[in-house]
Amino acid sequence: MTPKSGNPKNHQKQRTRLLPEERRAQLLACAVAAFAEHGVARATHSHVAERAGVSVSAVHSYFRTREDLVAAVLGEVEAFLVATTSGSLVPSLTVQEALVTLARRFARAATEQPDMIKVWLDWSTGVRADVWPHYIEILERLHDLAQKVFARGKREGLMPETLNVKAAARLYIGGGHTVALMQFAGAGRRELDIFIEQLVRGFMVPN
């Protein structure tokens, strides 16, 4: 008799059919979820293996050391943050539209991709951890992307001439951090919209 699709042995057979790149992608997704649950400093190969339903040695075969595992997970979060930021702060949008778009995407990501955001938030608190210098590098990269928008705002006369674009970028990206925290805290859509509106309007020349 042909085994039913719900048979655990059949699932085991299905797992062995995954190509190496597919298996790595599966394990990396499980790793991001494990890091979101246990934190960057505490998540282990065992946590990933448990989520993926594979042996710990199988995880080690793709991520040999904990340093390899941490680097892979944080690399995923880095790519997500940069893609989200660069994909929002685009020249085709007005300065105000771009800033609002990114803030709303941070809020939406906390609901649609909460594991990515949870790892980001946890990573941002690891001041004493070995991964902290990497976080600062990523933060500077996000600041650089935002600075270009604020510089455009000054050129177009939408923002005060006295505005320091570096300081503005830091405040704005910090606001995105706050938006994500608000979403996790259960803030309503109206409350989020008010915060985002006031955050962006604070950089603009009054009408």
C-alpha positions in Angstrom: 0.0 0.0 0.0 1.3 3.5 -0.9 2.1 5.4 2.3 -0.2 8.3 3.1 1.2 11.8 2.7 0.8 12.4 6.4 3.1 9.5 7.4 6.2 10.7 9.2 8.3 8.2 7.3 7.0 9.7 4.0 8.0 13.2 5.2 11.4 11.9 6.0 11.7 10.6 2.4 10.5 14.0 1.1 13.2 15.8 3.2 16.0 13.7 1.7 14.9 14.7 -1.8 15.7 18.4 -1.2 18.6 19.7 -3.2 21.5 21.1 -1.2 20.6 24.8 -1.9 16.9 24.0 -1.0 18.0 22.4 2.3 20.2 25.3 3.2 17.4 27.7 2.5 15.1 25.7 4.7 17.6 25.5 7.5 18.3 29.2 7.2 14.6 30.1 7.5 14.4 27.9 10.5 17.5 29.6 11.9 16.0 33.0 11.6 12.9 31.9 13.4 15.0 30.3 16.1 17.1 33.4 16.6 13.9 35.5 16.8 12.6 33.2 19.6 15.8 32.6 21.6 17.9 35.7 20.7 21.1 36.2 18.8 23.2 35.3 21.9 21.4 32.1 22.8 20.1 30.4 19.6 22.0 27.2 18.8 22.2 24.5 16.1 19.9 22.4 18.3 17.2 25.0 18.1 17.4 25.1 14.3 17.4 21.3 14.1 14.3 21.0 16.2 12.4 23.4 14.0 13.6 21.8 10.8 12.9 18.3 12.0 16.5 17.2 11.2 19.5 16.0 13.2 21.9 18.5 14.8 24.7 17.1 12.6 22.6 18.0 9.5 22.6 21.6 10.5 26.3 21.5 11.2 26.9 20.2 7.7 25.6 23.5 6.3 26.7 25.9 9.2 29.8 24.3 10.7 30.3 26.6 13.6 28.0 28.8 15.7 29.9 31.7 14.1 28.9 30.5 10.7 25.2 30.2 11.8 25.2 33.6 13.3 26.8 35.2 10.2 24.2 33.5 7.9 21.2 34.7 10.0 22.5 38.2 10.4 23.3 38.3 6.7 19.7 37.5 6.0 18.5 40.3 8.3 21.0 42.7 6.8 19.8 41.9 3.2 16.2 42.4 4.3 16.8 45.7 6.0 18.8 47.1 3.1 16.3 45.9 0.5 13.4 47.3 2.5 15.1 50.7 2.9 16.6 51.1 -0.6 13.3 49.8 -2.1 11.3 52.5 -0.3 13.6 55.6 -0.6 13.5 55.7 -4.3 13.8 58.8 -6.6 10.4 58.1 -8.2 8.7 59.1 -5.0 8.5 62.5 -3.5 10.7 63.0 -0.5 7.7 62.9 1.9 6.2 59.9 0.1 9.5 58.0 0.4 9.9 58.7 4.1 6.3 57.7 4.8 6.6 54.6 2.7 9.6 53.2 4.5 8.1 53.9 8.0 4.9 52.1 6.9 7.0 49.2 5.6 8.8 48.8 8.9 5.4 48.7 10.6 4.0 46.2 8.1 7.1 44.0 8.4 6.6 43.6 12.1 3.3 41.8 11.2 4.3 40.1 7.9 7.9 39.2 8.7 8.1 39.4 12.5 11.1 37.0 12.8 13.3 39.4 10.7 12.2 42.4 12.8 12.7 40.5 16.1 16.2 39.5 15.2 16.9 43.1 14.1 15.6 44.5 17.4 17.5 41.9 19.5 20.7 42.6 17.5 20.4 46.3 18.1 20.7 45.7 21.9 23.8 43.5 21.8 26.2 46.3 22.7 28.7 43.9 24.4 28.4 41.1 21.8 30.9 40.3 19.1 28.2 41.1 16.5 27.8 44.7 17.6 30.4 46.2 15.2 28.6 44.5 12.3 25.3 46.0 13.5 26.9 49.5 13.6 28.1 49.0 10.0 24.6 48.1 8.8 23.1 51.0 10.7 25.6 53.4 9.0 24.5 51.9 5.6 20.9 52.6 6.4 21.8 56.1 7.5 23.6 56.7 4.3 20.5 55.7 2.3 18.3 58.0 4.3 20.8 60.9 4.1 20.4 61.0 0.3 16.7 61.6 0.7 17.2 64.3 3.3 19.8 66.0 1.0 17.3 65.9 -1.8 14.7 67.4 0.5 17.0 70.3 1.2 17.8 70.8 -2.5 14.1 71.0 -3.3 13.4 73.5 -0.6 11.2 71.0 1.3 13.5 70.9 4.4 15.2 73.7 6.3 18.7 74.8 5.0 19.9 74.3 8.6 18.9 70.7 8.7 21.8 68.3 9.4 21.1 65.4 7.1 23.3 62.9 9.1 21.5 63.7 12.3 18.1 63.7 10.5 18.9 60.2 9.1 19.8 58.9 12.5 16.5 60.2 14.0 14.5 58.9 11.1 15.9 55.3 11.1 15.5 55.4 14.9 11.9 56.2 14.3 11.5 53.1 12.1 12.9 51.1 15.0 10.2 52.7 17.2 7.4 52.0 14.6 8.3 48.3 14.7 8.2 48.3 18.5 4.8 50.0 18.5 3.5 47.3 16.1 4.6 44.5 18.4 3.1 46.4 21.4 -0.3 46.3 19.6 -0.6 49.9 18.5 -3.6 50.5 16.2 -3.4 51.7 12.6 -4.5 55.2 13.6 -1.8 55.5 16.3 0.9 54.3 13.9 -0.3 56.7 11.2 -0.2 59.7 13.6 3.3 58.8 14.7 4.6 58.4 11.2 3.0 61.6 10.1 4.5 63.6 12.9 7.9 61.9 12.5 8.1 62.9 8.8 6.5 66.3 9.2 9.1 67.2 11.8 11.7 67.3 9.1 9.8 69.4 6.6 9.5 73.1 6.1 6.2 74.2 7.6 3.5 75.0 5.0 
